[in-house]
Every structure is written in structure tokens, then in C-alpha cells.
Amino acid sequence: MSESMPKTKKPEAGVNPVYNAMLKLAEKHGVSVCENEIEQFGPNGVYTHYCKSGIELHLIIIDSNLEIEKKIFVLGHELGHYALHQKRMDEIHNKNKLLGLTNHYDNEPKMEKDANEFAERLISFVTRHLTRKLPNAA
């Protein structure tokens, strides 16, 4: 008996202002974000890029079971892959396709480190930006 993938849903609006701002940023750049119960498959989040016949799709899936703080970091991390690593991820995908392998980027520690640093900086920037918008903010 095979396990079926749970239903994918768009993240809830209004949950957290930092998360909402990052979702808007992703949308502005053409990256679709959804949540799903993916912990059984391993990662907390996944970024994938598909391009064929002039159609380009960027998708981030975040584990819906995560706490909001973790979702924020995972979204920032996956946006880091989008911003920094599209070309390298395509190269790995194409190489693995030729070899008949699945796409695992775990053997690319620099990519993961870069994506973590990107997430930290993005979250800090978004938080500062939102704080400045608050009335009576210091």
C-alpha cells in the first residue's frame, strides 16, 4: 500500500507579519509557495525550478507541521536557493538525470550554508523594515 501525498495548501495569511512579508516577496518574484505535510519525506522545505518550452515555474513547499518561526527560516532558506543557486541546481539536476539518480543537494554543503546565511539576512532585513513601519518605532 503506497502513502498518498497530503493535500497541498497555500500558507495562511495573517499568521505572522514577517512570514506574510516574505510570502509577498516570493510572489512578487514569481515564486509560488505552498504548505504540505512533507516531514515524512525528509526535509522541512523544498525549492524546485522547472523550465520547459518557455514555461518557467518556481515552487517552494514548506512542511505545514512546523512552528511559525521555523517556517519563516525555511522560507528564507528556500528563497536563498532561488536567488543564489538556480544555475547550480539545474546543473546537478541534469547530471543526475543522465545518471538516473534522484536530486539530492545534501552533498553541496556550501549551497546549504549560503542559503542559511541568506535566510538570516533576509529575516533580519524584513524584521527591520516592518519595525520601521510601526508607529512610534525607535
Secondary structure, DSSP 8 states (H G I E B T S, - for coil): --------B---TTS-HHHHHHHHHHHHTTEEEEEE--GGGS-SEEEEEEEETTEEEEEEEEETTS-HHHHHHHHHHHHHHHHH-HHHHHHHHHHHHHHT-----TT-HHHHHHHHHHHHHHHHHHHHHHHHHSTT--
